[in-house]
Amino acid sequence: MTGIKFVVREGVLQGRLPVRELARACVGECAVAAAELGALRAGLPEAPTARVDDGAVAAAFLSERHLLINGRAPVTFAPLSRFWRTADGWVRTHANYPHHRARLLDALGAPDDPAAVEAALAERSALDVEETVYAAGGLAVALRSPEEWAAHPQAAEVAKRPLVERGRLDGAPARAVTPIGASPLLPAAGLRVLDLTRVLAGPVATRTLALLGADVLRLDAPHLPELPDQHADTGFGKRSATLDLATDRRTFEELLAQADVVVTGYRPGALDRFGLSPEALAERRPGVVVAQLSAWGAYGPWAGRRGFDSLVQAATGIAVLEGSAAGPGALPAQALDHGTGYLLAAAVLRALTEQAREGGSRSVRLALARTALWLTEGAAEGPRGAAADNAGSTPYDGPQPWLSETDSALGRLRYARSPVSFEGGPVDWDRPPVPWGTEAARWG
């Protein structure tokens, strides 16, 4: 059983819900999974002890806020991404991407002006806005209390599923994994990860796999550029290329033929037409690990809906629990995104360990809405399979000890280091982020 030591720091990630406990558990699960895979590949008699420091965890869960690019703070939310009063309550919109902003404005028949949007929303019910904007391809969610969400059919479907869904896709034989050294111990060294995700949870997961030694190649459609600041925050350790799956399937198939892991973060089913369902990928690349991430889950009436952390907080009652009489609130960090990202990385690492021992292509699946349910239910359990050795409480004096700086093609960066830590493991990424889509779609 892998040991894990916690450094508890009071005053971090404070909220009415147990955000610190959720964050600690997610990072701990990832660190333990990494240590165990590393021990297997390095032939160690036992896995090294993992260490989870609340200070490092808090800095990482706020990484997008700590990032500086040549001294400039990033833009985290656009003016039209916020809560708005409606005729009967509140609605949360998300319009950070230009195409989502355009669809929101078209659905409301309003110009690109916050005052005009506010006036348009004030005349309509929250549920009407939710359905109208969704039908137009935009993003808006009515604020719900925990009780209202519990009565929703999507919540019922989410509650039926485990926090991490795992599956074996076939009987493919175990693929030999190259042994690795132990200085530093890089559990994912030599493994190739196709990263088909977008901000934020999926890129956090693949950023973590890159820290652990994986060759991570992020692929984006050339017509859907990522937000530059968010791409910089989650791009450490990776390469970034564009590829049009509709016109260049040959390149993708060449990449897939050498991939060990494929991570997708688009709406469930959105990539199936390109042959990217777990079953189709395993048929063409036996032994692959396929990891899927979504906002609402791959089931139920909202399975096909887009979503982001802030929207899930609004729908599931979190914004009510963290709010006040003056209006809705929010978690102290985008904890659903970050927490789910570390759980996703952990699930991939465990699937790789299982595949090396038992064979079989593997699938793992997580949803922000399921993580939200875990949080509202308490989220106090420690990492699965870990023996906790609580190191006692230590003062928290701010994030500075867990921030670093580096030069990059984007400029001078200040950033939060990864909180995933174990004895002999890596302490930082081996390369800074690169500008979006500037590298070739091929393995390093």
Secondary structure, 3 states (H helix, E strand, C coil): CEEEEEEEECCCCCCCCCHHHHHHHHHHHHHHHHHHHHHHHHCCCCCCCEEEEHHHHHHHHCHHHHCEECCECCCCCCCCCCEEECCCCEEEECCCCHHHHHHHHHHHCCCCCHHHHHHHHHCCCHHHHHHHHHHCCCCEEECCCHHHHHCCHHHHHHHCCCCCEEEECCCCCCCCCCCCCECCECCCCCCEEEEECCCCHHHHHHHHHHHCCCEEEEEECCCCCCCHHHHHHHCCCEEEEECCCCCCHHHHHHHHCCCCEEEECCCCCCCHHHCCCHHHHHHHCCCCEEEEEECCCCCCCCCCCCCCHHHHHHHCCHHHHCCECCECCCCCCCHHHHHHHHHHHHHHHHHHHHHHHHCCCEEEEEEHHHHHHHHHHCCCCCCCCEEEEEEEEECCCCCHHHEEEEEECCEEEEEECCCCCECCCCCCCCCCCCCCCCCCCCCC
